[in-house]
Amino acid sequence: MSPHPAPDPLAARLRDVRVDFGTRTAVRDVDLDVPAASVTVVAGPNGAGKSTLLEVVAGTRPPTSGTRWAMAAVAFVPQRAAVPDRLPITVRDVVSVGAWGRRGPWRRLDPAARAAVDESMERMEVTDLARKPFFALSGGQRQRTLLAQGLACGADLLLLDEPTTGLDSDSGERIRAVVRAEAQRGAAVVCVSHDPEVLRIADSVVRLVDGRVVDGHLGAGATEPQPA
């Protein structure tokens, strides 16, 4: 159920959102505004409903009740990607999926789309892995490849689930730099994270406990969003 589009500068809006899994409520009574050109971090303990909330913003999980609105160009990067052993898909194949929005699934990419794939791989430092099977990558390499896929579509709303979990310091720093660069480009970035370094780059932090928003405040260097 979607209301009329929210006015600029919002990239997404939730109102009174609730998500039930059978008799268990994972998210309840959540209102959320996601400004464009910003980094919003969703934090909280395990089981608080953070990933479920991100799925609602992404549009991959419809709320049980409440309303969702988001910009059309959305890229969702999950925390893990399960790929069967020996699936014949390379790193470049995975990143190229992100450019399908420019041409459509299974259509040959045009020069602009191929350039977007090349640039995204370079930004995430996976160019040298282009021909390597995705299943053979380390966890950090997979995460950087999936983020490159998200970047390749040039989304207005970039959603990341624990983007730095389990990564070495260099990979984490690279991802944080890209997150800030995307916000400076004008995209809205929403990260589920408990990483203190990710929290430091946030413009705003939304904290969940037992599926409810218990706190939302501005991060370092943030400014008050314009009224909706």
Salt bridges, closest charged atoms under 4 A:
ASP20 OD1 - ARG18 NE 3.22
ASP29 OD2 - ARG212 NH1 2.71
ASP33 OD1 - ARG13 NE 3.15
ASP33 OD1 - ARG15 NH2 3.00
GLU55 OE1 - ARG61 NE 2.62
ASP110 OD2 - ARG103 NH1 3.81
ASP118 OD1 - ARG92 NH1 2.74
GLU125 OE2 - ARG174 NH2 3.00
GLU162 OE2 - HIS194 ND1 3.29
GLU182 OE2 - ARG123 NH1 2.99
GLU182 OE1 - ARG185 NH2 2.77
ASP195 OD2 - ARG176 NH1 3.85
GLU197 OE2 - ARG200 NH1 2.42
ASP203 OD2 - ARG180 NH1 3.19
ASP215 OD2 - ARG207 NE 3.98
ASP215 OD2 - HIS217 NE2 3.95
